[in-house]
Amino acid sequence: MAQPSGASDHAGSTQLIRFCHDLRQYVSAGVLLSQMPNDDKLDEDVRRRLDLIHQQFSHVADLISTMAGDFTPRRWDLDLVRLVDDCVRVVQLNHDVSVEVYMDRRALAHGDPVLLRRAVINVLDNAARAVGQSGTVTVRIGGNGEESWVEISDDGPGFGQIEGGTGHGLSIVNAAVRASHGRLEILSGPGPGTSLRITLPTRATTKQAS
């Protein structure tokens, strides 16, 4: 006998929470093992790699918290340039792709770093898969004092035309951006090349709205 839809969903959620709990133990061990030692014996390149590994384990730990249901979105003051730089480094580890980053100024935003990092990585991953090894992903970061934005463009076949996509990428990005009181815009498409812009409030804008 088939389970009712509600019972099936509950069983799936329970299984996911248990999986996240088990996975968290391994990730926590990775965070501890990759902590930077307090000495100068490491080669500089090794030190940079270890620091990147530590960052990734820490980000995975944050994502596990979101999936396990014990996470509440938090809106903090963020250096958008630094957040995007972290995301670009992750995507370039997984894709042999050219990424050009342009910034008008030091862009500050007010949002949840875990959710926004997930959103930016999703968009960058889609763009990298769209352009392949022969194309270029362009990232522009800017702001006007009231809002800051990240615009990601590719010269590939266009959003939604990527092989191997799950179809859930845009909904994940939109939900993450909205949780930070931002908005997502598709500026071009569906033809060759796509530009997506994530716009976020600054701290001053958030205070005025509260």
C-alpha positions as CSV (number, residue, x, y, z in Angstrom):
1,M,0.0,0.0,0.0
2,A,1.4,3.4,-1.0
3,Q,2.0,5.9,1.8
4,P,0.0,9.1,1.9
5,S,1.9,12.1,0.5
6,G,2.1,13.8,3.9
7,A,3.5,10.7,5.5
8,S,6.0,10.2,2.8
9,D,7.2,13.8,3.0
10,H,7.6,13.5,6.8
11,A,9.6,10.3,6.5
12,G,11.8,12.0,3.9
13,S,12.4,15.0,6.1
14,T,13.2,12.8,9.1
15,Q,15.7,10.8,7.1
16,L,17.3,14.1,5.8
17,I,17.7,15.4,9.3
18,R,19.3,12.2,10.5
19,F,21.7,12.2,7.5
20,C,22.7,15.8,8.3
21,H,23.3,14.9,11.9
22,D,25.6,12.1,10.9
23,L,27.4,14.2,8.2
24,R,27.9,17.0,10.7
25,Q,30.3,14.8,12.7
26,Y,32.6,14.3,9.8
27,V,32.4,18.0,8.7
28,S,33.2,19.1,12.3
29,A,36.3,16.8,12.2
30,G,37.3,18.4,8.9
31,V,37.0,21.9,10.4
32,L,39.2,21.0,13.3
33,L,41.8,19.1,11.2
34,S,42.2,22.0,8.8
35,Q,42.6,24.7,11.4
36,M,45.7,26.7,10.7
37,P,48.6,25.8,13.1
38,N,50.2,28.6,15.1
39,D,53.6,28.3,13.6
40,D,55.5,29.4,10.5
41,K,56.7,25.9,9.4
42,L,54.2,25.5,6.5
43,D,55.0,26.5,3.0
44,E,53.0,29.6,1.9
45,D,51.2,27.7,-0.9
46,V,50.3,24.9,1.5
47,R,49.1,27.4,4.0
48,R,46.8,29.0,1.4
49,R,45.4,25.6,0.4
50,L,44.8,24.6,4.0
51,D,43.0,27.9,4.6
52,L,40.8,27.3,1.6
53,I,40.0,23.8,2.8
54,H,39.1,25.1,6.2
55,Q,36.8,27.7,4.7
56,Q,35.0,25.1,2.6
57,F,34.4,22.8,5.6
58,S,33.1,25.8,7.6
59,H,30.7,26.7,4.7
60,V,29.5,23.1,4.5
61,A,28.8,23.0,8.2
62,D,26.6,26.1,7.8
63,L,24.8,24.5,4.9
64,I,24.1,21.4,6.9
65,S,22.5,23.5,9.6
66,T,20.1,24.9,7.0
67,M,19.2,21.5,5.8
68,A,18.8,20.1,9.3
69,G,16.2,22.7,10.1
70,D,18.0,24.3,13.0
71,F,18.9,27.4,11.1
72,T,17.3,30.8,11.2
73,P,18.2,33.4,8.5
74,R,20.4,36.1,9.9
75,R,21.0,39.5,8.3
76,W,24.5,40.8,8.9
77,D,26.6,43.6,7.5
78,L,28.6,41.9,4.7
79,D,31.5,42.8,2.5
80,L,30.0,41.7,-0.8
81,V,33.3,41.8,-2.6
82,R,34.9,39.3,-0.2
83,L,31.8,37.0,-0.3
84,V,31.8,36.9,-4.1
85,D,35.5,36.3,-4.2
86,D,35.1,33.2,-2.0
87,C,32.4,31.9,-4.3
88,V,34.5,32.5,-7.4
89,R,37.4,30.5,-5.9
90,V,35.1,27.6,-5.2
91,V,33.6,27.5,-8.7
92,Q,37.0,27.8,-10.3
93,L,38.1,24.7,-8.4
94,N,35.3,22.7,-10.0
95,H,35.3,24.3,-13.5
96,D,38.1,25.1,-15.9
97,V,36.6,28.5,-16.8
98,S,37.6,32.1,-17.2
99,V,36.0,34.4,-14.6
100,E,36.4,38.1,-14.9
101,V,35.5,40.2,-11.9
102,Y,34.9,44.0,-12.0
103,M,34.0,46.2,-9.0
104,D,33.1,49.9,-8.9
105,R,33.7,50.3,-5.2
106,R,33.7,48.4,-1.9
107,A,30.2,47.1,-1.9
108,L,28.5,46.5,1.5
109,A,25.2,44.7,1.9
110,H,22.9,43.5,4.7
111,G,22.0,39.9,4.4
112,D,22.5,36.3,5.5
113,P,26.1,35.2,4.4
114,V,25.2,31.4,4.3
115,L,22.2,31.8,2.1
116,L,23.8,34.5,-0.1
117,R,26.9,32.4,-0.6
118,R,24.7,29.5,-1.7
119,A,22.8,31.8,-4.1
120,V,26.0,33.2,-5.7
121,I,27.6,29.8,-6.1
122,N,24.5,28.4,-7.7
123,V,24.5,31.2,-10.3
124,L,28.2,31.0,-10.9
125,D,28.0,27.2,-11.3
126,N,25.2,27.6,-13.9
127,A,27.2,30.2,-15.8
128,A,30.4,28.2,-15.7
129,R,28.6,25.1,-17.1
130,A,26.9,27.3,-19.8
131,V,30.1,28.7,-21.2
132,G,32.3,25.7,-20.9
133,Q,36.1,26.0,-21.4
134,S,35.9,28.3,-24.3
135,G,33.7,31.0,-22.8
136,T,33.9,33.7,-20.1
137,V,31.8,34.4,-17.0
138,T,31.8,38.1,-16.0
139,V,31.0,39.3,-12.5
140,R,30.2,42.9,-11.7
141,I,29.8,44.2,-8.2
142,G,28.5,47.7,-7.4
143,G,26.4,49.8,-5.2
144,N,24.8,53.2,-4.9
145,G,24.7,53.7,-1.1
146,E,21.1,52.4,-0.8
147,E,21.6,49.1,-2.6
148,S,24.4,46.8,-3.6
149,W,24.4,44.2,-6.4
150,V,26.1,41.3,-7.9
151,E,25.6,40.8,-11.7
152,I,26.8,37.6,-13.2
153,S,26.8,37.2,-17.0
154,D,27.8,34.4,-19.3
155,D,28.3,34.1,-23.1
156,G,26.9,30.6,-23.3
157,P,23.6,29.2,-24.6
158,G,21.4,30.9,-22.0
159,F,19.8,30.1,-18.6
160,G,17.9,26.8,-18.7
161,Q,19.8,25.4,-21.7
162,I,22.5,23.7,-19.6
163,E,22.9,19.9,-19.7
164,G,22.7,18.2,-16.4
165,G,20.8,20.9,-14.6
166,T,18.3,20.0,-11.9
167,G,15.8,22.8,-12.7
168,H,15.8,23.9,-9.0
169,G,18.8,26.3,-9.2
170,L,16.8,29.5,-9.8
171,S,14.2,28.7,-7.1
172,I,17.1,28.1,-4.6
173,V,18.7,31.4,-5.6
174,N,15.4,33.4,-5.4
175,A,14.5,32.0,-2.0
176,A,18.0,32.8,-0.6
177,V,17.9,36.3,-1.9
178,R,14.4,37.0,-0.6
179,A,15.4,35.8,2.8
180,S,17.9,38.7,2.9
181,H,15.2,41.1,1.7
182,G,16.8,41.3,-1.7
183,R,15.6,40.7,-5.2
184,L,16.7,38.6,-8.2
185,E,16.4,39.8,-11.8
186,I,17.1,38.1,-15.1
187,L,18.4,40.9,-17.3
188,S,18.7,38.9,-20.5
189,G,17.7,35.7,-22.2
190,P,16.6,33.2,-23.3
191,G,19.0,33.6,-26.2
192,P,22.8,33.2,-26.1
193,G,24.2,34.7,-23.0
194,T,22.4,35.4,-19.8
195,S,22.8,38.0,-17.1
196,L,21.4,37.7,-13.6
197,R,21.5,40.4,-10.9
198,I,21.2,39.9,-7.2
199,T,20.3,43.2,-5.5
200,L,20.6,43.6,-1.7
201,P,19.8,46.4,0.7
202,T,22.6,48.1,2.6
203,R,22.4,48.4,6.4
204,A,21.1,52.0,6.1
205,T,18.2,50.8,3.9
206,T,17.4,48.0,6.3
207,K,17.2,50.4,9.3
208,Q,14.9,52.7,7.4
209,A,12.6,49.8,6.5
210,S,12.4,48.5,10.1
